[in-house]
């Protein structure tokens, strides 16, 4: 087996993990009764770089990350490329805290072909013999800890605990169930009307995904959206929603509702697909809808990434006449700078603000200032999650007339939305 010093000189793409290397390391330490730790490090959204820039670029990222981590480890530790987007560290017990500090201090910045990029990493950690004295199981536990870190926390790493195993098993069962739902076409589209309270009309509708799970009824995204996004299944399901929404818009036009718009949520990973733009173009052509009637809703997190590719994609989408809205505006990462820096046509003020506008003068003032600023720079505003008459009256008083919420209608199925449009009166 190569020494740690020799391993350090090898390119990450040539230094792949193997069971033989691991077993050598394992039995050496078990024979001497020495504790050691397994760190599995995962580069988040690595697939994005492969899709957008090619696999060679992805390899450069792995090499740069490999070198960055490798240079900070002490001899006696071993580092290998574990898979396409993962690196595995075999760490002597006395180096555990140093390695954790390396992870904490890693700022994500890498230099690739003279360009600086920023990556995010997650890590799972297991320990021999504390977690298990069997080689395959202690390795498996580090992967479970990694999966837990990716799904459950914002922390860079998680140390294996027994309760994680049950969590990951349940998550696996949920993933299997959702995969079957995709195959069986159990996902459907509901629609929630958008009301202009000044003109007294339904001016649009938002397409919202639901799971028609026979034994439980119609399930909201709270039950499945995270898994769809984390596993990448949102790409296939998202395309289905986009196609169905465009078909529904065309159906509404054909029965006399020519001025309707359709709002469609698009997840960050969908922008990373190479064929995303061509898919939009083909769907618009196949359904013969006016792209100016389509609104794509994105989260502020997408803008937070500041990815040149994503921003370029947004610009190309707008060039086709499609509008871009920021959904849930005012939560988590909110920054008014986004309204100036990025190609944005509108915002939807989050329900958390609407809930408090009659209870807090501060909340009302914030909403009013957002509306005034948006109006000055030509950005449309929708208030979402409006449920009470008092909330509606307060919004109208501060010149916010585009409303979405249960006060007018909950999300309804594709047949009900037609009836709603035909019968609507304010």
C-alpha positions in Angstrom: 0.0 0.0 0.0 1.2 3.5 -0.8 2.3 5.7 2.0 0.2 8.7 2.9 3.0 10.9 1.5 3.0 9.1 -1.8 -0.8 9.3 -2.0 -0.7 13.1 -1.6 1.2 13.5 -4.8 -1.4 11.6 -6.9 -4.0 13.4 -9.0 -7.5 13.0 -7.4 -8.8 11.4 -10.6 -6.1 8.7 -10.4 -6.5 8.2 -6.7 -9.8 6.3 -6.5 -10.9 4.6 -3.3 -11.0 0.8 -3.4 -12.1 -1.8 -1.0 -8.6 -3.3 -0.9 -7.1 0.0 0.2 -9.7 0.4 2.8 -9.4 -3.1 4.2 -5.6 -2.7 4.5 -6.2 0.5 6.5 -8.9 -1.1 8.5 -7.0 -4.2 9.5 -3.9 -2.3 10.3 -5.7 -0.2 12.8 -7.9 -3.0 14.2 -4.8 -5.2 14.7 -3.2 -2.4 16.7 -6.5 -1.6 18.4 -6.3 2.0 17.2 -9.4 4.2 16.8 -9.9 5.9 13.4 -12.5 8.0 11.7 -14.1 8.0 8.2 -15.0 11.3 6.7 -17.0 11.3 3.4 -17.2 14.7 1.8 -19.8 15.6 -0.8 -19.6 18.5 -3.2 -23.2 19.9 -3.4 -24.7 20.4 -6.9 -21.6 18.9 -8.6 -23.9 17.6 -11.4 -24.6 21.3 -12.3 -20.9 21.9 -13.2 -20.8 18.6 -15.2 -24.0 19.5 -17.1 -23.1 23.1 -17.8 -19.3 23.1 -18.2 -18.6 19.4 -19.0 -17.0 16.5 -17.2 -13.5 17.8 -17.6 -14.4 20.9 -15.7 -16.0 18.8 -13.0 -12.7 16.9 -12.7 -10.8 20.1 -12.3 -13.1 21.0 -9.4 -12.5 17.6 -7.8 -8.7 18.1 -8.2 -8.8 21.6 -6.8 -10.9 20.6 -3.8 -8.8 17.4 -3.3 -5.7 19.5 -3.2 -7.2 22.2 -0.9 -8.2 19.6 1.7 -5.1 17.4 1.2 -2.7 20.2 1.9 -4.2 20.8 5.3 -4.1 17.1 6.5 -1.3 15.6 8.5 0.6 12.6 7.2 -0.9 9.4 8.6 -4.3 10.3 7.1 -5.4 9.0 3.7 -7.5 10.7 1.1 -9.2 9.2 -2.0 -11.8 10.1 -4.6 -14.8 8.1 -3.4 -17.1 8.7 -6.4 -17.9 11.4 -9.0 -18.7 14.1 -6.4 -17.3 12.6 -3.2 -13.9 12.4 -1.4 -13.2 10.0 1.5 -10.8 10.6 4.3 -9.4 7.9 6.6 -8.3 9.8 9.7 -6.1 8.8 12.6 -7.9 9.4 15.9 -5.6 12.2 17.0 -6.3 14.1 13.8 -10.1 14.1 14.1 -10.4 17.6 15.6 -7.9 19.0 13.1 -9.9 17.6 10.2 -13.2 18.9 11.6 -11.5 22.4 11.8 -10.3 22.0 8.2 -14.0 21.5 7.2 -15.2 24.4 9.3 -12.5 26.8 7.9 -13.0 25.8 4.3 -14.8 28.8 2.7 -15.7 27.0 -0.5 -13.6 29.1 -2.8 -11.7 27.3 -5.5 -9.6 28.6 -8.4 -10.5 26.9 -11.7 -8.7 28.0 -14.9 -8.0 31.4 -13.3 -11.7 31.8 -12.4 -12.9 31.7 -8.8 -15.9 29.6 -8.0 -17.6 28.8 -4.7 -18.8 25.3 -3.8 -20.6 24.0 -0.8 -19.6 20.7 0.9 -21.3 18.4 3.3 -19.6 15.6 5.3 -20.6 12.5 7.3 -18.3 11.1 9.9 -18.2 7.6 11.6 -15.8 6.1 14.0 -14.1 2.7 14.4 -14.8 0.9 16.7 -17.3 3.1 18.6 -19.9 2.9 15.8 -19.0 -0.6 14.6 -16.1 -3.0 14.6 -17.1 -4.3 11.1 -15.4 -2.6 8.1 -18.5 -2.4 5.8 -20.8 -1.2 8.5 -18.6 1.6 9.8 -18.2 2.8 6.2 -22.0 2.6 5.7 -22.5 4.7 8.8 -20.4 7.6 7.4 -22.6 7.6 4.3 -25.7 7.6 6.5 -24.3 10.6 8.5 -23.6 12.3 5.1 -27.2 11.8 3.9 -28.5 13.1 7.2 -26.3 16.2 6.9 -27.5 16.8 3.4 -31.2 16.4 4.2 -31.6 17.6 7.7 -29.3 20.5 8.6 -27.4 23.5 7.4 -24.2 22.3 9.1 -21.2 21.3 7.1 -20.9 17.9 8.8 -22.7 15.4 11.0 -21.3 12.7 13.2 -23.1 9.4 13.0 -25.7 8.6 15.7 -28.0 5.6 15.9 -31.1 7.6 15.4 -29.9 8.7 12.0 -30.2 5.1 10.7 -34.0 5.1 11.3 -34.3 8.5 9.7 -32.5 7.5 6.6 -34.4 4.3 6.3 -37.7 6.2 6.5 -36.4 8.7 4.0 -35.5 5.8 1.7 -39.0 4.4 2.0 -40.4 7.9 1.2 -38.1 8.2 -1.8 -39.2 4.7 -3.1 -42.9 5.7 -2.6 -42.4 9.0 -4.5 -40.5 7.2 -7.3 -43.4 4.9 -7.8 -45.8 7.9 -7.8 -43.8 9.5 -10.6 -43.9 6.2 -12.6 -47.6 5.8 -12.0 -48.3 9.5 -12.9 -49.9 10.2 -9.5 -48.8 13.8 -9.5 -51.5 16.3 -10.7 -51.8 20.0 -11.1 -54.1 22.3 -9.1 -54.7 25.9 -9.8 -55.2 28.9 -7.6 -56.8 32.1 -9.0 -55.1 35.5 -9.0 -57.4 38.4 -8.5 -57.1 42.1 -9.4 -59.3 43.6 -6.7 -59.3 47.0 -8.5 -60.5 45.7 -11.9 -62.7 43.0 -10.3 -61.3 40.3 -12.5 -59.4 37.0 -12.4 -56.2 38.0 -14.2 -54.2 34.8 -13.7 -53.7 31.5 -11.9 -50.8 29.7 -10.4 -50.1 26.0 -11.2 -49.5 24.0 -8.0 -48.4 20.4 -7.8 -50.3 17.9 -5.8 -49.9 14.1 -5.1 -53.1 12.1 -5.6 -52.2 9.3 -3.2 -55.2 7.1 -3.3 -55.1 5.8 0.3 -54.4 9.3 1.8 -56.1 11.7 -0.7 -54.7 14.8 -2.2 -51.3 15.7 -0.6 -49.7 19.2 -0.6 -46.0 19.7 -1.6 -45.1 19.7 2.1 -45.2 15.9 2.0 -42.9 15.5 -1.0 -41.3 18.6 -2.5 -38.0 18.3 -0.6 -37.5 14.8 -1.7 -38.3 15.6 -5.3 -35.7 18.4 -5.3 -33.0 16.5 -3.4 -33.3 13.5 -5.6 -33.6 15.4 -8.9 -37.1 13.9 -9.6 -38.3 17.5 -9.7 -36.9 17.8 -13.2 -39.3 15.2 -14.6 -42.2 16.3 -12.5 -41.5 20.0 -13.1 -41.7 19.4 -16.9 -45.0 17.7 -16.4 -46.3 20.7 -14.4 -45.1 23.2 -17.0 -46.7 21.2 -19.9 -50.0 20.8 -18.0 -50.1 24.5 -17.1 -49.6 25.6 -20.7 -52.3 23.2 -21.9 -54.7 24.6 -19.3 -53.9 28.2 -20.3 -54.7 27.3 -23.9 -57.9 25.7 -22.9 -58.9 28.8 -21.0 -58.1 31.0 -23.9 -60.3 28.8 -26.2 -63.4 29.2 -24.0 -63.1 33.0 -23.8 -60.5 33.8 -21.1 -57.9 35.3 -23.4 -56.3 37.7 -20.9 -55.3 35.1 -18.3 -51.7 34.5 -17.3 -50.3 31.3 -15.8 -47.7 31.3 -13.0 -45.4 28.2 -12.8 -42.8 27.5 -10.1 -39.4 26.4 -11.3 -36.8 24.8 -8.9 -33.2 25.7 -9.0 -32.1 22.3 -10.3 -34.4 22.7 -13.3 -32.3 25.7 -14.4 -29.2 23.4 -14.4 -30.6 21.1 -17.1 -29.0 21.7 -20.4 -32.3 21.3 -22.3 -34.3 23.6 -20.0 -34.6 26.4 -22.5 -35.3 24.2 -25.5 -37.9 22.3 -23.4 -39.7 25.7 -22.7 -39.5 26.6 -26.4 -40.9 23.3 -27.5 -43.7 23.3 -24.9 -44.8 26.8 -26.0 -44.8 25.8 -29.6 -46.6 22.5 -29.0 -49.4 24.1 -26.9 -49.5 27.3 -29.0 -49.6 29.6 -26.0 -48.5 33.2 -25.9 -45.2 33.3 -23.9 -46.1 36.8 -22.7 -48.9 35.1 -20.7 -46.4 32.9 -18.8 -44.8 33.8 -15.4 -42.0 31.7 -14.0 -41.7 32.0 -10.2 -38.3 31.4 -8.6 -37.0 31.6 -5.1 -34.5 34.1 -3.8 -32.1 31.3 -3.2 -31.6 30.9 -6.9 -30.5 34.5 -7.1 -28.3 34.0 -4.0 -26.2 31.5 -6.0 -25.2 34.3 -8.3 -24.5 31.7 -11.0 -23.7 33.3 -14.3 -25.3 30.4 -16.1 -28.6 30.8 -14.1 -28.7 34.6 -14.6 -28.0 34.1 -18.3 -30.8 31.6 -18.5 -33.2 34.0 -16.8 -32.3 36.7 -19.3 -32.9 34.3 -22.2 -36.2 33.4 -20.8 -37.3 37.0 -20.5 -36.2 37.6 -24.1 -38.9 35.2 -25.1 -41.5 37.4 -23.4 -41.8 35.2 -20.3 -41.9 37.1 -17.0 -39.8 36.3 -14.0 -41.2 36.7 -10.4 -39.5 36.2 -7.1 -41.8 33.9 -5.0 -42.1 34.2 -1.1 -40.4 37.6 -1.2 -39.3 38.9 2.2 -38.3 35.5 3.7 -34.9 34.0 4.5 -32.5 35.5 2.1 -34.4 38.6 1.2 -32.6 41.6 -0.3 -34.0 44.5 -2.2 -30.8 44.5 -4.2 -32.2 41.6 -6.2 -34.7 43.9 -7.7 -32.0 46.1 -9.2 -29.3 43.5 -10.0 -31.3 40.7 -11.6 -33.8 40.4 -14.5 -37.0 40.5 -12.4 -40.5 41.5 -13.5 -42.4 41.0 -10.3 -42.5 39.8 -6.6 -44.9 37.9 -4.5 -44.9 39.2 -0.9 -44.8 36.3 1.4 -47.7 35.2 3.6 -45.7 35.8 6.8 -45.9 39.5 6.2 -49.6 39.4 5.2 -50.5 37.6 8.4 -49.2 40.5 10.5 -50.2 43.6 8.6 -53.2 44.2 10.9 -51.3 43.4 14.0 -48.0 45.3 13.5 -47.5 48.8 12.2 -43.9 47.7 11.4 -45.1 44.9 9.1 -47.6 47.2 7.4 -44.9 49.8 6.8 -42.5 47.2 5.4 -45.1 45.9 2.9 -46.1 49.5 2.0 -42.4 50.5 1.3 -41.8 47.3 -0.8 -44.9 48.2 -2.9 -43.8 51.8 -3.3 -40.3 50.9 -4.3 -41.5 48.2 -6.7 -43.9 50.6 -8.3 -41.2 53.2 -8.8 -38.9 50.8 -10.6 -41.6 49.1 -12.7 -41.9 45.8 -10.8 -45.3 44.2 -10.3 -46.4 43.1 -6.8 -48.7 40.3 -5.7 -49.8 39.7 -2.1 -50.0 35.9 -1.5 -51.7 34.1 1.4 -54.5 36.6 1.9 -57.2 35.0 4.0 -59.1 37.7 5.9 -61.2 40.7 4.8 -59.2 43.0 7.0 -56.0 42.0 5.3 -57.5 42.6 1.9 -58.7 46.0 2.9 -55.3 47.0 4.3 -53.6 45.9 1.1 -56.0 47.9 -1.1 -55.4 50.9 1.1 -51.7 50.8 0.3 -52.3 50.2 -3.4 -51.7 46.5 -3.6 -54.5 45.2 -5.7 -53.2 41.9 -7.0 -54.2 39.3 -4.6 -53.8 35.5 -4.1 -55.2 33.6 -1.2 -58.0 31.6 0.4 -60.1 34.8 0.8 -61.0 34.2 -2.9 -60.2 30.5 -3.5 -58.0 27.7 -2.3 -56.1 25.8 -5.0 -58.6 23.8 -7.0 -58.4 21.0 -9.6 -58.4 21.5 -13.4 -62.2 21.1 -13.8 -63.1 23.4 -10.9 -60.8 26.2 -12.1 -62.9 26.4 -15.4 -66.1 26.6 -13.4 -64.5 29.3 -11.1 -63.5 31.4 -14.1 -66.9 31.2 -15.7 -68.8 32.1 -12.5 -66.4 34.6 -10.9 -67.8 37.8 -9.4 -66.1 39.9 -6.8 
